[in-house]
């Protein structure tokens, strides 16, 4: 498994874990987003940095080498896929707001779309790195 | 996964004929990762023209001695 793929796995798992926990808090348990948002952001940043440092220590040479042409193409294609997920979520959120006038619903839908979009991006990177680009 | 790409290559064959050169060594010589060389050999990725020329130069052969066209 290449360093880039391991990195994508780490980021995808981080987002699923922490994003899922955040959504469970605000949607499931009714915790106000303002209370849950800071731990969510900090948790994502700290966990992803820590995991990337560990990966870099395990494979220092791969970690320090620049992204090559194939990896660059994978990143671009994955970002393209994730943009559809994010855009769909934003449009759905806007539609929901127009119907319900509920700003919190809009907030949750947009944030969920962001989490799903980023998870899609890393999932797409993993898929493309293993298959044909 | 769909049809394989129409570009074929002899990268693995040439690499092994050049003193069993490793994928990592070839990757370093042409400026791509070992995993990209693996992807090229497995026909999962068609390299850019520049990388194709660099690979050919490593083996001291022409581009068409490394890559072939299997399309229509």
N, CA and C atoms of all chains as a GROMACS GRO file, in nm:
protein
  615
    1UNK      N    1   0.085  -0.119   0.000
    1UNK     CA    2   0.000   0.000   0.000
    1UNK      C    3   0.089   0.125   0.000
    2UNK      N    4   0.063   0.217  -0.088
    2UNK     CA    5   0.148   0.337  -0.096
    2UNK      C    6   0.118   0.431   0.020
    3UNK      N    7   0.210   0.525   0.041
    3UNK     CA    8   0.192   0.623   0.147
    3UNK      C    9   0.065   0.704   0.126
    4UNK      N   10   0.040   0.742   0.001
    4UNK     CA   11  -0.078   0.823  -0.030
    4UNK      C   12  -0.206   0.748   0.005
    5UNK      N   13  -0.207   0.617  -0.024
    5UNK     CA   14  -0.326   0.539   0.005
    5UNK      C   15  -0.346   0.527   0.156
    6UNK      N   16  -0.237   0.502   0.226
    6UNK     CA   17  -0.246   0.492   0.373
    6UNK      C   18  -0.296   0.625   0.430
    7UNK      N   19  -0.245   0.735   0.376
    7UNK     CA   20  -0.286   0.868   0.420
    7UNK      C   21  -0.436   0.889   0.395
    8UNK      N   22  -0.483   0.844   0.280
    8UNK     CA   23  -0.625   0.859   0.247
    8UNK      C   24  -0.712   0.775   0.341
    9UNK      N   25  -0.666   0.653   0.371
    9UNK     CA   26  -0.738   0.568   0.467
    9UNK      C   27  -0.749   0.636   0.603
   10UNK      N   28  -0.637   0.693   0.647
   10UNK     CA   29  -0.635   0.760   0.778
   10UNK      C   30  -0.735   0.875   0.781
   11UNK      N   31  -0.734   0.955   0.677
   11UNK     CA   32  -0.824   1.071   0.674
   11UNK      C   33  -0.970   1.027   0.665
   12UNK      N   34  -0.996   0.925   0.584
   12UNK     CA   35  -1.134   0.876   0.571
   12UNK      C   36  -1.184   0.823   0.705
   13UNK      N   37  -1.102   0.744   0.772
   13UNK     CA   38  -1.141   0.687   0.901
   13UNK      C   39  -1.159   0.797   1.006
   14UNK      N   40  -1.070   0.896   1.004
   14UNK     CA   41  -1.082   1.009   1.099
   14UNK      C   42  -1.214   1.080   1.081
   15UNK      N   43  -1.248   1.108   0.956
   15UNK     CA   44  -1.372   1.180   0.928
   15UNK      C   45  -1.494   1.098   0.967
   16UNK      N   46  -1.491   0.970   0.935
   16UNK     CA   47  -1.606   0.886   0.968
   16UNK      C   48  -1.624   0.878   1.120
   17UNK      N   49  -1.512   0.860   1.190
   17UNK     CA   50  -1.517   0.848   1.337
   17UNK      C   51  -1.565   0.977   1.402
   18UNK      N   52  -1.490   1.082   1.379
   18UNK     CA   53  -1.518   1.208   1.449
   18UNK      C   54  -1.644   1.274   1.393
   19UNK      N   55  -1.660   1.267   1.261
   19UNK     CA   56  -1.781   1.323   1.201
   19UNK      C   57  -1.904   1.249   1.249
   20UNK      N   58  -1.895   1.118   1.254
   20UNK     CA   59  -2.007   1.038   1.302
   20UNK      C   60  -2.040   1.069   1.447
   21UNK      N   61  -1.936   1.086   1.529
   21UNK     CA   62  -1.956   1.119   1.670
   21UNK      C   63  -2.021   1.257   1.684
   22UNK      N   64  -1.976   1.352   1.604
   22UNK     CA   65  -2.034   1.488   1.607
   22UNK      C   66  -2.181   1.484   1.568
   23UNK      N   67  -2.212   1.412   1.462
   23UNK     CA   68  -2.351   1.406   1.416
   23UNK      C   69  -2.439   1.334   1.518
   24UNK      N   70  -2.382   1.233   1.584
   24UNK     CA   71  -2.456   1.162   1.690
   24UNK      C   72  -2.488   1.260   1.804
   25UNK      N   73  -2.391   1.346   1.837
   25UNK     CA   74  -2.412   1.442   1.945
   25UNK      C   75  -2.520   1.543   1.909
   26UNK      N   76  -2.507   1.606   1.793
   26UNK     CA   77  -2.597   1.719   1.762
   26UNK      C   78  -2.734   1.674   1.713
   27UNK      N   79  -2.737   1.563   1.636
   27UNK     CA   80  -2.866   1.518   1.583
   27UNK      C   81  -2.930   1.417   1.678
   28UNK      N   82  -2.852   1.323   1.726
   28UNK     CA   83  -2.904   1.219   1.815
   28UNK      C   84  -2.932   1.269   1.954
   29UNK      N   85  -2.834   1.337   2.014
   29UNK     CA   86  -2.847   1.377   2.154
   29UNK      C   87  -2.892   1.522   2.171
   30UNK      N   88  -2.903   1.596   2.062
   30UNK     CA   89  -2.953   1.734   2.071
   30UNK      C   90  -2.856   1.834   2.131
   31UNK      N   91  -2.728   1.801   2.132
   31UNK     CA   92  -2.628   1.896   2.185
   31UNK      C   93  -2.620   2.013   2.087
   32UNK      N   94  -2.618   2.138   2.136
   32UNK     CA   95  -2.608   2.252   2.044
   32UNK      C   96  -2.480   2.245   1.962
   33UNK      N   97  -2.488   2.273   1.833
   33UNK     CA   98  -2.369   2.266   1.746
   33UNK      C   99  -2.254   2.353   1.796
   34UNK      N  100  -2.287   2.466   1.858
   34UNK     CA  101  -2.181   2.554   1.906
   34UNK      C  102  -2.096   2.485   2.012
   35UNK      N  103  -2.155   2.394   2.088
   35UNK     CA  104  -2.077   2.320   2.188
   35UNK      C  105  -1.998   2.207   2.123
   36UNK      N  106  -2.059   2.143   2.026
   36UNK     CA  107  -1.996   2.026   1.965
   36UNK      C  108  -1.896   2.061   1.855
   37UNK      N  109  -1.911   2.178   1.796
   37UNK     CA  110  -1.828   2.214   1.678
   37UNK      C  111  -1.680   2.224   1.712
   38UNK      N  112  -1.647   2.289   1.824
   38UNK     CA  113  -1.505   2.308   1.857
   38UNK      C  114  -1.436   2.174   1.882
   39UNK      N  115  -1.494   2.086   1.965
   39UNK     CA  116  -1.429   1.955   1.981
   39UNK      C  117  -1.420   1.879   1.849
   40UNK      N  118  -1.520   1.895   1.763
   40UNK     CA  119  -1.517   1.827   1.633
   40UNK      C  120  -1.398   1.875   1.550
   41UNK      N  121  -1.385   2.006   1.540
   41UNK     CA  122  -1.275   2.062   1.459
   41UNK      C  123  -1.140   2.026   1.519
   42UNK      N  124  -1.128   2.048   1.652
   42UNK     CA  125  -1.000   2.018   1.718
   42UNK      C  126  -0.967   1.870   1.708
   43UNK      N  127  -1.067   1.786   1.731
   43UNK     CA  128  -1.046   1.642   1.725
   43UNK      C  129  -1.000   1.598   1.587
   44UNK      N  130  -1.064   1.652   1.484
   44UNK     CA  131  -1.026   1.617   1.347
   44UNK      C  132  -0.882   1.660   1.319
   45UNK      N  133  -0.849   1.782   1.357
   45UNK     CA  134  -0.714   1.835   1.331
   45UNK      C  135  -0.609   1.753   1.406
   46UNK      N  136  -0.631   1.734   1.535
   46UNK     CA  137  -0.531   1.664   1.618
   46UNK      C  138  -0.513   1.520   1.571
   47UNK      N  139  -0.624   1.450   1.552
   47UNK     CA  140  -0.615   1.309   1.513
   47UNK      C  141  -0.550   1.292   1.376
   48UNK      N  142  -0.587   1.378   1.281
   48UNK     CA  143  -0.530   1.363   1.147
   48UNK      C  144  -0.381   1.399   1.147
   49UNK      N  145  -0.343   1.503   1.222
   49UNK     CA  146  -0.200   1.538   1.228
   49UNK      C  147  -0.121   1.426   1.295
   50UNK      N  148  -0.172   1.375   1.406
   50UNK     CA  149  -0.103   1.267   1.477
   50UNK      C  150  -0.086   1.145   1.388
   51UNK      N  151  -0.192   1.109   1.318
   51UNK     CA  152  -0.186   0.991   1.232
   51UNK      C  153  -0.090   1.013   1.115
   52UNK      N  154  -0.091   1.133   1.056
   52UNK     CA  155   0.001   1.162   0.945
   52UNK      C  156   0.146   1.160   0.991
   53UNK      N  157   0.170   1.207   1.115
   53UNK     CA  158   0.307   1.204   1.169
   53UNK      C  159   0.353   1.059   1.185
   54UNK      N  160   0.264   0.975   1.237
   54UNK     CA  161   0.298   0.833   1.254
   54UNK      C  162   0.329   0.771   1.117
   55UNK      N  163   0.246   0.799   1.019
   55UNK     CA  164   0.270   0.746   0.883
   55UNK      C  165   0.403   0.794   0.828
   56UNK      N  166   0.435   0.920   0.852
   56UNK     CA  167   0.561   0.978   0.801
   56UNK      C  168   0.682   0.914   0.870
   57UNK      N  169   0.666   0.882   0.997
   57UNK     CA  170   0.776   0.817   1.069
   57UNK      C  171   0.798   0.674   1.016
   58UNK      N  172   0.688   0.608   0.982
   58UNK     CA  173   0.698   0.471   0.929
   58UNK      C  174   0.760   0.471   0.789
   59UNK      N  175   0.724   0.566   0.706
   59UNK     CA  176   0.777   0.574   0.568
   59UNK      C  177   0.828   0.715   0.540
   60UNK      N  178   0.943   0.750   0.595
   60UNK     CA  179   0.991   0.888   0.580
   60UNK      C  180   1.023   0.925   0.436
   61UNK      N  181   1.077   0.829   0.362
   61UNK     CA  182   1.117   0.859   0.224
   61UNK      C  183   0.995   0.887   0.137
   62UNK      N  184   0.896   0.800   0.150
   62UNK     CA  185   0.773   0.819   0.071
   62UNK      C  186   0.700   0.946   0.112
   63UNK      N  187   0.701   0.974   0.242
   63UNK     CA  188   0.630   1.091   0.293
   63UNK      C  189   0.690   1.221   0.240
   64UNK      N  190   0.822   1.221   0.222
   64UNK     CA  191   0.887   1.346   0.180
   64UNK      C  192   0.896   1.359   0.028
   65UNK      N  193   0.860   1.253  -0.045
   65UNK     CA  194   0.870   1.264  -0.191
   65UNK      C  195   0.747   1.339  -0.244
   66UNK      N  196   0.766   1.420  -0.349
   66UNK     CA  197   0.653   1.499  -0.401
   66UNK      C  198   0.548   1.409  -0.467
   67UNK      N  199   0.429   1.462  -0.479
   67UNK     CA  200   0.319   1.392  -0.546
   67UNK      C  201   0.357   1.375  -0.693
   68UNK      N  202   0.346   1.253  -0.746
   68UNK     CA  203   0.384   1.235  -0.887
   68UNK      C  204   0.263   1.253  -0.978
   69UNK      N  205   0.281   1.236  -1.108
   69UNK     CA  206   0.176   1.268  -1.205
   69UNK      C  207   0.050   1.184  -1.185
   70UNK      N  208   0.069   1.056  -1.152
   70UNK     CA  209  -0.047   0.970  -1.134
   70UNK      C  210  -0.123   1.008  -1.007
   71UNK      N  211  -0.050   1.034  -0.901
   71UNK     CA  212  -0.113   1.073  -0.775
   71UNK      C  213  -0.185   1.206  -0.790
   72UNK      N  214  -0.127   1.298  -0.868
   72UNK     CA  215  -0.189   1.428  -0.891
   72UNK      C  216  -0.322   1.409  -0.965
   73UNK      N  217  -0.324   1.320  -1.062
   73UNK     CA  218  -0.445   1.290  -1.138
   73UNK      C  219  -0.551   1.228  -1.047
   74UNK      N  220  -0.508   1.138  -0.960
   74UNK     CA  221  -0.599   1.073  -0.864
   74UNK      C  222  -0.663   1.178  -0.774
   75UNK      N  223  -0.581   1.268  -0.722
   75UNK     CA  224  -0.631   1.373  -0.632
   75UNK      C  225  -0.732   1.461  -0.705
   76UNK      N  226  -0.702   1.497  -0.829
   76UNK     CA  227  -0.794   1.582  -0.905
   76UNK      C  228  -0.927   1.513  -0.932
   77UNK      N  229  -0.920   1.387  -0.973
   77UNK     CA  230  -1.043   1.313  -1.003
   77UNK      C  231  -1.127   1.294  -0.877
   78UNK      N  232  -1.061   1.262  -0.767
   78UNK     CA  233  -1.132   1.239  -0.640
   78UNK      C  234  -1.200   1.368  -0.593
   79UNK      N  235  -1.130   1.479  -0.608
   79UNK     CA  236  -1.189   1.608  -0.570
   79UNK      C  237  -1.311   1.639  -0.657
   80UNK      N  238  -1.303   1.601  -0.782
   80UNK     CA  239  -1.415   1.622  -0.876
   80UNK      C  240  -1.539   1.543  -0.829
   81UNK      N  241  -1.517   1.417  -0.792
   81UNK     CA  242  -1.629   1.334  -0.744
   81UNK      C  243  -1.690   1.394  -0.617
   82UNK      N  244  -1.603   1.436  -0.526
   82UNK     CA  245  -1.652   1.485  -0.396
   82UNK      C  246  -1.728   1.616  -0.412
   83UNK      N  247  -1.694   1.692  -0.515
   83UNK     CA  248  -1.766   1.819  -0.535
   83UNK      C  249  -1.913   1.794  -0.566
   84UNK      N  250  -1.943   1.683  -0.633
   84UNK     CA  251  -2.084   1.651  -0.660
   84UNK      C  252  -2.160   1.623  -0.531
   85UNK      N  253  -2.094   1.550  -0.440
   85UNK     CA  254  -2.158   1.516  -0.313
   85UNK      C  255  -2.186   1.644  -0.234
   86UNK      N  256  -2.085   1.730  -0.227
   86UNK     CA  257  -2.101   1.855  -0.152
   86UNK      C  258  -2.209   1.943  -0.214
   87UNK      N  259  -2.204   1.957  -0.346
   87UNK     CA  260  -2.302   2.042  -0.414
   87UNK      C  261  -2.444   1.990  -0.394
   88UNK      N  262  -2.460   1.859  -0.404
   88UNK     CA  263  -2.593   1.798  -0.384
   88UNK      C  264  -2.644   1.829  -0.244
   89UNK      N  265  -2.557   1.812  -0.146
   89UNK     CA  266  -2.596   1.838  -0.007
   89UNK      C  267  -2.634   1.983   0.015
   90UNK      N  268  -2.557   2.073  -0.043
   90UNK     CA  269  -2.587   2.216  -0.026
   90UNK      C  270  -2.723   2.250  -0.089
   91UNK      N  271  -2.747   2.196  -0.207
   91UNK     CA  272  -2.875   2.223  -0.275
   91UNK      C  273  -2.992   2.166  -0.194
   92UNK      N  274  -2.974   2.044  -0.142
   92UNK     CA  275  -3.077   1.982  -0.059
   92UNK      C  276  -3.100   2.068   0.066
   93UNK      N  277  -2.993   2.114   0.126
   93UNK     CA  278  -3.003   2.198   0.245
   93UNK      C  279  -3.078   2.327   0.216
   94UNK      N  280  -3.046   2.388   0.103
   94UNK     CA  281  -3.114   2.512   0.066
   94UNK      C  282  -3.263   2.487   0.042
   95UNK      N  283  -3.293   2.374  -0.023
   95UNK     CA  284  -3.432   2.338  -0.046
   95UNK      C  285  -3.505   2.315   0.085
   96UNK      N  286  -3.440   2.245   0.176
   96UNK     CA  287  -3.501   2.218   0.307
   96UNK      C  288  -3.527   2.348   0.383
   97UNK      N  289  -3.432   2.442   0.372
   97UNK     CA  290  -3.450   2.571   0.440
   97UNK      C  291  -3.567   2.649   0.381
   98UNK      N  292  -3.577   2.643   0.248
   98UNK     CA  293  -3.688   2.716   0.183
   98UNK      C  294  -3.823   2.662   0.228
   99UNK      N  295  -3.828   2.533   0.252
   99UNK     CA  296  -3.954   2.470   0.293
   99UNK      C  297  -3.981   2.493   0.442
  100UNK      N  298  -3.878   2.470   0.524
  100UNK     CA  299  -3.902   2.469   0.668
  100UNK      C  300  -3.859   2.597   0.740
  101UNK      N  301  -3.778   2.682   0.672
  101UNK     CA  302  -3.724   2.803   0.735
  101UNK      C  303  -3.646   2.769   0.861
  102UNK      N  304  -3.593   2.646   0.867
  102UNK     CA  305  -3.520   2.600   0.985
  102UNK      C  306  -3.370   2.611   0.957
  103UNK      N  307  -3.308   2.712   1.018
  103UNK     CA  308  -3.166   2.736   0.993
  103UNK      C  309  -3.078   2.624   1.046
  104UNK      N  310  -3.118   2.563   1.157
  104UNK     CA  311  -3.037   2.454   1.213
  104UNK      C  312  -3.036   2.334   1.120
  105UNK      N  313  -3.151   2.311   1.054
  105UNK     CA  314  -3.159   2.200   0.959
  105UNK      C  315  -3.062   2.226   0.843
  106UNK      N  316  -3.062   2.350   0.795
  106UNK     CA  317  -2.971   2.387   0.687
  106UNK      C  318  -2.827   2.365   0.731
  107UNK      N  319  -2.793   2.410   0.853
  107UNK     CA  320  -2.659   2.395   0.907
  107UNK      C  321  -2.619   2.247   0.910
  108UNK      N  322  -2.706   2.164   0.966
  108UNK     CA  323  -2.674   2.022   0.979
  108UNK      C  324  -2.657   1.955   0.842
  109UNK      N  325  -2.746   1.988   0.749
  109UNK     CA  326  -2.737   1.926   0.616
  109UNK      C  327  -2.608   1.966   0.546
  110UNK      N  328  -2.574   2.095   0.554
  110UNK     CA  329  -2.451   2.142   0.488
  110UNK      C  330  -2.327   2.080   0.553
  111UNK      N  331  -2.326   2.075   0.685
  111UNK     CA  332  -2.208   2.017   0.753
  111UNK      C  333  -2.197   1.868   0.723
  112UNK      N  334  -2.311   1.799   0.723
  112UNK     CA  335  -2.309   1.656   0.689
  112UNK      C  336  -2.259   1.636   0.547
  113UNK      N  337  -2.301   1.724   0.456
  113UNK     CA  338  -2.254   1.716   0.317
  113UNK      C  339  -2.105   1.735   0.309
  114UNK      N  340  -2.054   1.827   0.391
  114UNK     CA  341  -1.908   1.851   0.392
  114UNK      C  342  -1.834   1.727   0.439
  115UNK      N  343  -1.884   1.666   0.546
  115UNK     CA  344  -1.821   1.544   0.597
  115UNK      C  345  -1.830   1.433   0.494
  116UNK      N  346  -1.949   1.416   0.436
  116UNK     CA  347  -1.966   1.311   0.335
  116UNK      C  348  -1.882   1.338   0.212
  117UNK      N  349  -1.876   1.465   0.173
  117UNK     CA  350  -1.796   1.502   0.055
  117UNK      C  351  -1.649   1.470   0.075
  118UNK      N  352  -1.597   1.505   0.190
  118UNK     CA  353  -1.455   1.478   0.216
  118UNK      C  354  -1.430   1.329   0.227
  119UNK      N  355  -1.523   1.258   0.290
  119UNK     CA  356  -1.509   1.112   0.300
  119UNK      C  357  -1.512   1.049   0.160
  120UNK      N  358  -1.600   1.100   0.076
  120UNK     CA  359  -1.606   1.054  -0.063
  120UNK      C  360  -1.474   1.080  -0.134
  121UNK      N  361  -1.416   1.196  -0.109
  121UNK     CA  362  -1.289   1.230  -0.175
  121UNK      C  363  -1.181   1.129  -0.138
  122UNK      N  364  -1.170   1.099  -0.010
  122UNK     CA  365  -1.065   1.004   0.032
  122UNK      C  366  -1.097   0.862  -0.014
  123UNK      N  367  -1.226   0.828  -0.012
  123UNK     CA  368  -1.265   0.697  -0.063
  123UNK      C  369  -1.235   0.684  -0.212
  124UNK      N  370  -1.259   0.790  -0.285
  124UNK     CA  371  -1.230   0.790  -0.429
  124UNK      C  372  -1.080   0.780  -0.454
  125UNK      N  373  -1.002   0.848  -0.371
  125UNK     CA  374  -0.855   0.838  -0.385
  125UNK      C  375  -0.811   0.694  -0.367
  126UNK      N  376  -0.864   0.628  -0.264
  126UNK     CA  377  -0.826   0.489  -0.237
  126UNK      C  378  -0.863   0.401  -0.356
  127UNK      N  379  -0.985   0.418  -0.406
  127UNK     CA  380  -1.031   0.337  -0.519
  127UNK      C  381  -0.945   0.361  -0.643
  128UNK      N  382  -0.919   0.488  -0.673
  128UNK     CA  383  -0.843   0.520  -0.795
  128UNK      C  384  -0.697   0.476  -0.784
  129UNK      N  385  -0.640   0.484  -0.663
  129UNK     CA  386  -0.501   0.440  -0.647
  129UNK      C  387  -0.488   0.290  -0.669
  130UNK      N  388  -0.595   0.216  -0.642
  130UNK     CA  389  -0.589   0.070  -0.657
  130UNK      C  390  -0.633   0.023  -0.794
  131UNK      N  391  -0.708   0.109  -0.865
  131UNK     CA  392  -0.760   0.063  -0.994
  131UNK      C  393  -0.696   0.146  -1.105
  132UNK      N  394  -0.764   0.156  -1.218
  132UNK     CA  395  -0.708   0.229  -1.332
  132UNK      C  396  -0.750   0.376  -1.324
  133UNK      N  397  -0.655   0.464  -1.341
  133UNK     CA  398  -0.684   0.608  -1.342
  133UNK      C  399  -0.707   0.652  -1.488
  134UNK      N  400  -1.443  -0.272  -1.428
  134UNK     CA  401  -1.334  -0.180  -1.452
  134UNK      C  402  -1.329  -0.137  -1.598
  135UNK      N  403  -1.397  -0.211  -1.689
  135UNK     CA  404  -1.402  -0.167  -1.828
  135UNK      C  405  -1.286  -0.221  -1.909
  136UNK      N  406  -1.279  -0.171  -2.032
  136UNK     CA  407  -1.176  -0.218  -2.124
  136UNK      C  408  -1.039  -0.174  -2.077
  137UNK      N  409  -0.938  -0.259  -2.102
  137UNK     CA  410  -0.802  -0.213  -2.070
  137UNK      C  411  -0.762  -0.101  -2.165
  138UNK      N  412  -0.666  -0.015  -2.126
  138UNK     CA  413  -0.629   0.096  -2.214
  138UNK      C  414  -0.563   0.042  -2.340
  139UNK      N  415  -0.571   0.117  -2.451
  139UNK     CA  416  -0.514   0.068  -2.577
  139UNK      C  417  -0.362   0.075  -2.583
  140UNK      N  418  -0.300   0.137  -2.480
  140UNK     CA  419  -0.154   0.148  -2.482
  140UNK      C  420  -0.096   0.030  -2.405
  141UNK      N  421  -0.012  -0.048  -2.472
  141UNK     CA  422   0.057  -0.160  -2.409
  141UNK      C  423   0.200  -0.117  -2.379
  142UNK      N  424   0.269  -0.192  -2.298
  142UNK     CA  425   0.408  -0.158  -2.269
  142UNK      C  426   0.490  -0.280  -2.235
  143UNK      N  427   0.622  -0.263  -2.251
  143UNK     CA  428   0.717  -0.369  -2.220
  143UNK      C  429   0.809  -0.327  -2.106
  144UNK      N  430   0.757  -0.244  -2.019
  144UNK     CA  431   0.841  -0.186  -1.914
  144UNK      C  432   0.900  -0.294  -1.825
  145UNK      N  433   0.816  -0.390  -1.785
  145UNK     CA  434   0.866  -0.495  -1.695
  145UNK      C  435   0.975  -0.578  -1.762
  146UNK      N  436   0.948  -0.612  -1.888
  146UNK     CA  437   1.044  -0.694  -1.964
  146UNK      C  438   1.178  -0.621  -1.977
  147UNK      N  439   1.174  -0.493  -2.012
  147UNK     CA  440   1.296  -0.414  -2.028
  147UNK      C  441   1.367  -0.394  -1.895
  148UNK      N  442   1.289  -0.374  -1.792
  148UNK     CA  443   1.346  -0.354  -1.658
  148UNK      C  444   1.423  -0.478  -1.614
  149UNK      N  445   1.363  -0.595  -1.636
  149UNK     CA  446   1.428  -0.719  -1.596
  149UNK      C  447   1.549  -0.748  -1.683
  150UNK      N  448   1.544  -0.704  -1.807
  150UNK     CA  449   1.658  -0.725  -1.897
  150UNK      C  450   1.773  -0.631  -1.865
  151UNK      N  451   1.745  -0.526  -1.791
  151UNK     CA  452   1.848  -0.430  -1.753
  151UNK      C  453   1.900  -0.459  -1.613
  152UNK      N  454   1.950  -0.578  -1.598
  152UNK     CA  455   2.010  -0.616  -1.471
  152UNK      C  456   1.910  -0.623  -1.357
  153UNK      N  457   1.787  -0.670  -1.390
  153UNK     CA  458   1.686  -0.684  -1.287
  153UNK      C  459   1.667  -0.554  -1.208
  154UNK      N  460   1.660  -0.444  -1.282
  154UNK     CA  461   1.638  -0.314  -1.218
  154UNK      C  462   1.509  -0.318  -1.137
  155UNK      N  463   1.513  -0.262  -1.019
  155UNK     CA  464   1.393  -0.263  -0.935
  155UNK      C  465   1.294  -0.156  -0.982
  156UNK      N  466   1.169  -0.176  -0.944
  156UNK     CA  467   1.065  -0.078  -0.978
  156UNK      C  468   1.096   0.056  -0.911
  157UNK      N  469   1.146   0.049  -0.789
  157UNK     CA  470   1.180   0.172  -0.716
  157UNK      C  471   1.291   0.248  -0.788
  158UNK      N  472   1.392   0.174  -0.836
  158UNK     CA  473   1.504   0.238  -0.905
  158UNK      C  474   1.457   0.302  -1.034
  159UNK      N  475   1.370   0.233  -1.108
  159UNK     CA  476   1.318   0.292  -1.232
  159UNK      C  477   1.234   0.415  -1.200
  160UNK      N  478   1.152   0.405  -1.098
  160UNK     CA  479   1.069   0.518  -1.058
  160UNK      C  480   1.152   0.640  -1.022
  161UNK      N  481   1.259   0.614  -0.949
  161UNK     CA  482   1.347   0.725  -0.909
  161UNK      C  483   1.416   0.786  -1.031
  162UNK      N  484   1.451   0.699  -1.125
  162UNK     CA  485   1.521   0.748  -1.245
  162UNK      C  486   1.431   0.838  -1.332
  163UNK      N  487   1.301   0.809  -1.332
  163UNK     CA  488   1.212   0.887  -1.421
  163UNK      C  489   1.126   0.988  -1.346
  164UNK      N  490   1.133   0.986  -1.213
  164UNK     CA  491   1.061   1.087  -1.136
  164UNK      C  492   0.918   1.051  -1.097
  165UNK      N  493   0.890   0.922  -1.087
  165UNK     CA  494   0.758   0.880  -1.036
  165UNK      C  495   0.779   0.780  -0.924
  166UNK      N  496   0.670   0.750  -0.853
  166UNK     CA  497   0.681   0.658  -0.740
  166UNK      C  498   0.688   0.512  -0.788
  167UNK      N  499   0.729   0.425  -0.699
  167UNK     CA  500   0.734   0.282  -0.730
  167UNK      C  501   0.593   0.232  -0.764
  168UNK      N  502   0.494   0.283  -0.695
  168UNK     CA  503   0.356   0.239  -0.718
  168UNK      C  504   0.306   0.282  -0.855
  169UNK      N  505   0.355   0.394  -0.904
  169UNK     CA  506   0.318   0.436  -1.040
  169UNK      C  507   0.383   0.345  -1.143
  170UNK      N  508   0.507   0.302  -1.120
  170UNK     CA  509   0.572   0.206  -1.210
  170UNK      C  510   0.492   0.075  -1.210
  171UNK      N  511   0.448   0.031  -1.091
  171UNK     CA  512   0.367  -0.090  -1.082
  171UNK      C  513   0.239  -0.074  -1.164
  172UNK      N  514   0.175   0.042  -1.149
  172UNK     CA  515   0.051   0.069  -1.222
  172UNK      C  516   0.075   0.069  -1.373
  173UNK      N  517   0.189   0.123  -1.417
  173UNK     CA  518   0.222   0.124  -1.560
  173UNK      C  519   0.240  -0.019  -1.610
  174UNK      N  520   0.316  -0.098  -1.536
  174UNK     CA  521   0.342  -0.237  -1.578
  174UNK      C  522   0.216  -0.320  -1.582
  175UNK      N  523   0.123  -0.290  -1.493
  175UNK     CA  524  -0.003  -0.364  -1.489
  175UNK      C  525  -0.109  -0.303  -1.581
  176UNK      N  526  -0.069  -0.206  -1.662
  176UNK     CA  527  -0.161  -0.138  -1.757
  176UNK      C  528  -0.278  -0.072  -1.686
  177UNK      N  529  -0.255  -0.029  -1.563
  177UNK     CA  530  -0.359   0.046  -1.492
  177UNK      C  531  -0.340   0.196  -1.507
  178UNK      N  532  -0.230   0.236  -1.568
  178UNK     CA  533  -0.202   0.378  -1.587
  178UNK      C  534  -0.116   0.395  -1.710
  179UNK      N  535  -0.153   0.489  -1.795
  179UNK     CA  536  -0.070   0.524  -1.911
  179UNK      C  537   0.005   0.652  -1.876
  180UNK      N  538   0.138   0.648  -1.875
  180UNK     CA  539   0.214   0.765  -1.829
  180UNK      C  540   0.205   0.880  -1.929
  181UNK      N  541   0.247   0.996  -1.884
  181UNK     CA  542   0.253   1.113  -1.972
  181UNK      C  543   0.362   1.090  -2.077
  182UNK      N  544   0.359   1.171  -2.178
  182UNK     CA  545   0.458   1.158  -2.287
  182UNK      C  546   0.598   1.179  -2.232
  183UNK      N  547   0.611   1.276  -2.143
  183UNK     CA  548   0.743   1.305  -2.084
  183UNK      C  549   0.795   1.184  -2.008
  184UNK      N  550   0.710   1.126  -1.925
  184UNK     CA  551   0.753   1.010  -1.847
  184UNK      C  552   0.782   0.892  -1.940
  185UNK      N  553   0.703   0.877  -2.045
  185UNK     CA  554   0.727   0.772  -2.143
  185UNK      C  555   0.865   0.786  -2.206
  186UNK      N  556   0.899   0.910  -2.245
  186UNK     CA  557   1.030   0.934  -2.304
  186UNK      C  558   1.142   0.907  -2.203
  187UNK      N  559   1.119   0.947  -2.079
  187UNK     CA  560   1.221   0.925  -1.975
  187UNK      C  561   1.246   0.775  -1.955
  188UNK      N  562   1.138   0.697  -1.957
  188UNK     CA  563   1.151   0.552  -1.940
  188UNK      C  564   1.231   0.495  -2.058
  189UNK      N  565   1.198   0.538  -2.177
  189UNK     CA  566   1.269   0.489  -2.295
  189UNK      C  567   1.418   0.524  -2.288
  190UNK      N  568   1.448   0.644  -2.240
  190UNK     CA  569   1.589   0.686  -2.230
  190UNK      C  570   1.666   0.605  -2.127
  191UNK      N  571   1.598   0.566  -2.018
  191UNK     CA  572   1.663   0.483  -1.915
  191UNK      C  573   1.708   0.351  -1.979
  192UNK      N  574   1.623   0.296  -2.064
  192UNK     CA  575   1.655   0.168  -2.128
  192UNK      C  576   1.731   0.184  -2.259
  193UNK      N  577   1.756   0.309  -2.295
  193UNK     CA  578   1.832   0.337  -2.418
  193UNK      C  579   1.765   0.282  -2.543
  194UNK      N  580   1.635   0.292  -2.548
  194UNK     CA  581   1.560   0.246  -2.664
  194UNK      C  582   1.463   0.356  -2.706
  195UNK      N  583   1.399   0.334  -2.820
  195UNK     CA  584   1.301   0.432  -2.866
  195UNK      C  585   1.169   0.415  -2.792
  196UNK      N  586   1.085   0.519  -2.802
  196UNK     CA  587   0.956   0.518  -2.733
  196UNK      C  588   0.871   0.400  -2.779
  197UNK      N  589   0.875   0.373  -2.908
  197UNK     CA  590   0.790   0.265  -2.960
  197UNK      C  591   0.846   0.126  -2.930
  198UNK      N  592   0.967   0.123  -2.874
  198UNK     CA  593   1.020  -0.006  -2.828
  198UNK      C  594   0.970  -0.036  -2.688
  199UNK      N  595   0.918   0.068  -2.622
  199UNK     CA  596   0.866   0.049  -2.486
  199UNK      C  597   0.713   0.040  -2.487
  200UNK      N  598   0.652   0.130  -2.566
  200UNK     CA  599   0.505   0.140  -2.566
  200UNK      C  600   0.448   0.104  -2.702
  201UNK      N  601   0.328   0.043  -2.699
  201UNK     CA  602   0.264   0.007  -2.824
  201UNK      C  603   0.118   0.049  -2.821
  202UNK      N  604   0.059   0.052  -2.940
  202UNK     CA  605  -0.082   0.094  -2.952
  202UNK      C  606  -0.163  -0.027  -2.992
  203UNK      N  607  -0.261  -0.059  -2.907
  203UNK     CA  608  -0.343  -0.177  -2.931
  203UNK      C  609  -0.488  -0.140  -2.959
  204UNK      N  610  -0.508  -0.013  -2.996
  204UNK     CA  611  -0.645   0.033  -3.015
  204UNK      C  612  -0.687   0.023  -3.159
  205UNK      N  613  -0.796   0.093  -3.194
  205UNK     CA  614  -0.850   0.090  -3.331
  205UNK      C  615  -0.763   0.176  -3.424
   0.00000   0.00000   0.00000
